[in-house]
């Protein structure tokens, strides 16, 4: 098997059914995600894939380390807040082996374009964790036109230097990605592949489309944009991202790299205010399905049969472990992955294996365990048992009907949790809004 180029595309706060290929409805302007839908049609779509967390920076720790994020102090923030700028503890330590670092050791060129959100220089940063190049934002979110974070400071960087560039951020990231592919294409064709992380901020707040430059001043003091946005602008934001992915797919074709490039598309967590998570319940910050089940699409014409669908259970760190395997990288012996490779599934959509998965959240004391068709869930002081294939909306609590299974799954979660560091008292939870701002889901 030839080592592929790898393009890891991560959307921000995208809902499970926001895309056409996951049942999303057309917008008044037409299909919302035609280019992403084409990726799915030309590759494989996963229907029961999960994020490692229902909030952004913890998932990104798992993506980078291929391990449960709970092992690292910075990942216990829900999420890392821009107020942590200058912290020497809230970030991804440079001495932790990462996917880009291990692929770099295996001969890959590595770059991150887009959102980092794993701590700030000088203690942390993408160039300190395996990426040779970085262009994007360090914070959890930024205005799409001023490129300022929620603190009001300018947050677009080239390497570790501030970089000022005029443009709508989604388009700026897409065009930078096209430029990178063109720049490294000769090396890729000559046998030096690239690993490129493209981490969009779309469709994360503030709710700005290409036509909404006039909103930048209005949201400068609060990027949560609690007084604005709607389904229509939200879907336009997804469409702008989708157009950029179309430009990138065209660049891969033009450079003759399409067949030998593994493209993976997902979201860092479930959808937020204006997302469509149907048929799932909940969203960002929740361990109900709507907060953690996300789109997973993989296209690699040389290996993945077109048009496949898989119900294989998987989560973010599994995909990163897969990328390490296909890239010929070796895990660090002191930091073995918790992720499991999906390569056999990619080769054959009919292949499947048992995958037990665990989550926890400081927010509302949430717990979750997925095992086969069953899910154990705890929210506040309430415990639930759901048969997910029969009840994806998690409405029929079977805990009283099957107390023995509930007990077994609770004990398995407790046994797993005992292998993870405890959540310290000073770990932060940043919600941004509450029922005072909008009715509960």
Secondary structure, 3 states (H helix, E strand, C coil): CCCCEEEEEEECCCCCCCCHHHCCCCECCECCCHHHHHHHHCCEEECCEECCCCCHHHHHHHHHHCCCHHHCHHHHCECCCHHHCCCCCCCCCCCCCCHHHHHHHCCCEEEEEEECCCCCCCCCCHHHCCCCEEEEECCCCCCCCCCECCCCCECEEECCEECCCCCCHHHHHHHHHHHHHHHHHHHHHCCCCEEEEEECCCCCCCCCCCCCHHHHHHHCCCCCCCCCCCHHHHHHHHHHHHHHHHHHHHHHHHCCCCCCEEEEEEECCCCCCCCCCCCCCCCCCCCCHHHHECCEEEECCCCCCCCEEECCCEEHHHHHHHHHHHCCCCCCCCCCCCCCCCHHHHHCCCCCCCCCEEEEECHHHEEEEEECCEEEEEECCEEEEEECCCCCCCCCCCCCCCHHHHHHHHHHHHHHHCCCCCCCCCCCECCCCCCCCCCCC
